[in-house]
Amino acid sequence: MTDLTSKTCTPCRSGVSPMHKDEAETYLADVPGWELDATASRIQRSFSFPDYPATVAFVDKIAALAEQENHHPDVCFGYGSCTVSVQTHKIRGLHENDFILASKISQAAEA
């Protein structure tokens, strides 16, 4: 599989089927730390930070990435922690775009 961070999210239209669990598990290998939910309809990862300002700075990075990719995750954060959940809402499941965004979010966490 190619490096997901080098790809760009593409618009997803209604009628596209979400990926099957087997395909999602293959993509999951390329985004370490992310987990597939029980229904294989979303991926999620939690991140830890030393304090609230560092957490908010990371959330700001996610917001910028989401706008750049036009693909928006669900984000829950508090003091020193942030959990990100990604799925393609339009198809109520997973698409390659979700793994592209997850890869870029992971990269932003390391920066």
C-alpha positions as CSV (number, residue, x, y, z in Angstrom):
1,M,0.0,0.0,0.0
2,T,1.2,3.5,-0.7
3,D,2.1,6.1,1.9
4,L,-1.3,7.4,3.0
5,T,0.1,10.8,4.1
6,S,1.0,11.5,0.4
7,K,-2.6,11.1,-0.7
8,T,-5.4,13.6,-0.6
9,C,-9.0,12.8,0.4
10,T,-11.4,12.7,-2.5
11,P,-15.0,13.7,-2.5
12,C,-17.2,10.7,-1.6
13,R,-20.7,10.5,-3.0
14,S,-23.8,8.8,-1.8
15,G,-24.2,5.3,-3.1
16,V,-20.6,4.4,-2.5
17,S,-20.5,1.3,-0.3
18,P,-18.4,1.4,2.9
19,M,-15.4,-0.8,3.0
20,H,-15.7,-4.3,4.4
21,K,-14.0,-5.2,7.7
22,D,-11.3,-7.2,5.9
23,E,-10.3,-4.2,3.8
24,A,-10.4,-1.9,6.8
25,E,-8.1,-4.2,8.7
26,T,-5.6,-4.1,5.9
27,Y,-5.6,-0.3,5.9
28,L,-5.4,-0.3,9.7
29,A,-2.0,-1.8,9.5
30,D,-0.8,1.5,7.9
31,V,-2.1,3.7,10.8
32,P,-0.5,2.4,13.9
33,G,-2.3,3.2,17.1
34,W,-5.7,3.5,15.5
35,E,-8.4,0.9,16.3
36,L,-11.4,-0.3,14.4
37,D,-14.7,-0.2,16.3
38,A,-16.8,-3.4,16.8
39,T,-19.0,-2.6,13.7
40,A,-16.0,-1.8,11.5
41,S,-17.7,1.5,10.6
42,R,-15.2,3.9,12.2
43,I,-11.6,4.1,13.5
44,Q,-10.5,5.8,16.6
45,R,-7.3,6.8,18.5
46,S,-6.6,8.5,21.7
47,F,-3.6,10.9,22.2
48,S,-2.1,12.2,25.4
49,F,-0.5,15.6,26.1
50,P,1.3,17.2,29.0
51,D,-1.3,20.0,29.5
52,Y,-4.4,21.7,28.2
53,P,-2.7,24.2,25.9
54,A,-0.8,21.4,24.2
55,T,-4.1,19.5,23.7
56,V,-5.8,22.5,22.2
57,A,-2.9,23.1,19.9
58,F,-3.2,19.6,18.6
59,V,-7.0,20.0,18.1
60,D,-6.2,23.1,16.1
61,K,-3.9,21.1,13.9
62,I,-6.7,18.5,13.4
63,A,-9.1,21.3,12.4
64,A,-6.7,22.7,9.9
65,L,-6.1,19.2,8.4
66,A,-9.8,18.6,8.3
67,E,-10.4,21.8,6.4
68,Q,-7.5,21.1,4.0
69,E,-8.8,17.6,3.3
70,N,-12.5,18.5,3.4
71,H,-13.0,15.5,5.7
72,H,-14.0,16.2,9.3
73,P,-13.5,13.8,12.2
74,D,-15.2,13.8,15.6
75,V,-12.9,15.1,18.3
76,C,-13.4,14.9,22.0
77,F,-10.7,16.6,24.2
78,G,-10.0,17.7,27.7
79,Y,-7.0,18.3,29.9
80,G,-4.1,16.3,28.4
81,S,-6.2,14.0,26.3
82,C,-7.8,13.9,22.9
83,T,-9.8,11.2,21.2
84,V,-10.4,11.3,17.5
85,S,-13.0,9.2,15.7
86,V,-13.0,9.1,11.9
87,Q,-15.6,7.7,9.5
88,T,-17.2,8.9,6.2
89,H,-20.6,10.1,7.5
90,K,-22.1,10.2,4.0
91,I,-21.7,6.4,3.6
92,R,-22.0,5.6,7.3
93,G,-18.8,3.6,7.3
94,L,-15.2,3.6,6.2
95,H,-13.5,4.8,3.0
96,E,-9.9,5.2,2.1
97,N,-10.3,8.9,3.0
98,D,-10.7,7.9,6.7
99,F,-7.3,6.3,6.7
100,I,-5.7,9.1,4.8
101,L,-6.9,11.6,7.4
102,A,-5.9,9.3,10.3
103,S,-2.4,9.0,8.9
104,K,-2.1,12.8,8.6
105,I,-3.5,13.3,12.2
106,S,-0.9,10.8,13.5
107,Q,1.8,12.6,11.6
108,A,0.7,15.9,13.2
109,A,0.8,14.4,16.6
110,E,4.5,13.5,16.1
111,A,5.4,17.0,14.9
